[in-house]
Amino acid sequence: MTESMLTTIKGKLVVSCQALEQEPLHGAQIMARMALAAQQGGAAAIRANGLADVAAVRRQVALPVIAIIKRDYPDSEVFITATVREIDELMAAQPPMIAMDATDRPRPGGSSLAQQVAYCRRHYPQLLLMADIASVAQAREAEHLGFDVIGTTLYGYTDASRGRTLAEHDFVFLREVLAAVSRPVIAEGNVLTPAMAARCMQLGCHAVVVGGAITRPQQITARFVSAMETGNDARAGNED
Ligand SMILES: CC(=O)N[C@H](C=O)[C@@H](O)[C@H](O)[C@H](O)COP(=O)(O)O
């Protein structure tokens, strides 16, 4: 038996290699190269979006992958692995872990998160499930539904959390989630600096996922430009 992915990533950095269609680095081969760079830098796993990217990353690097499919539906705001259709699609690449929106927002076609988890357990019993949440209540519910790991991915991206960022008030939201659940917690979303990632680990996270600060050069460039114009790096809280 190979080591569980949860053990592999414990205490480690996961790099999210994502570029949507409208982004300059869009393309499975480019994301696979990004994953190779992350591997060379010491990342323990990759998070990737879409079957083409997940498959290309899996061919390129030996690292385990957290797979998602971002897809918009007309009747729902949920867009990260919103239905079992995306689960079935991703399983063609056999990722060890799939992440899905685990907020309490209505899902496409009136389906429920509980149904989606039950479907995964029935059809893919080896698959690890990551809950992308945006509130402490959602973290508790995800634990109750049997998710293997809980991520703060959607904090700041739902109506109720819009405008919040993970690092504010010394990661108060992250600390609340850590106190509320006993499953492993992954810090994800707006972890912008090595110092922030280190703080997440110090607070008791299982792992940290960093995306844009490593793999979206347009975001990195904008931060430099903004800091030079204003005299400070507002997003990073000037801590480094
Ligand atoms: C909200 C949403 O769509 N998050 C997505 C989830 O997969 C990605 O776009 C993020 O890059 C990822 O969560 C990592 O976060 P950051 O790029 O801030 O380090």
The ligand as a Gaussian input file, in Angstrom:
#p B3LYP/6-31G(d) Opt

LIG

0 1
 C      -11.631000      30.937000      -4.665000
 C      -11.035000      30.035000      -5.711000
 O      -11.540000      29.952000      -6.805000
 N       -9.927000      29.358000      -5.350000
 C       -9.302000      28.456000      -6.278000
 C       -9.364000      27.099000      -5.767000
 O       -8.918000      26.146000      -6.288000
 C       -7.971000      28.906000      -6.810000
 O       -8.246000      29.898000      -7.786000
 C       -6.921000      29.504000      -5.838000
 O       -5.791000      29.871000      -6.583000
 C       -6.473000      28.531000      -4.759000
 O       -7.522000      28.343000      -3.849000
 C       -5.255000      29.006000      -3.962000
 O       -5.488000      30.266000      -3.442000
 P       -4.476000      31.480000      -3.737000
 O       -4.289000      31.573000      -5.206000
 O       -5.122000      32.698000      -3.125000
 O       -3.182000      31.131000      -3.021000

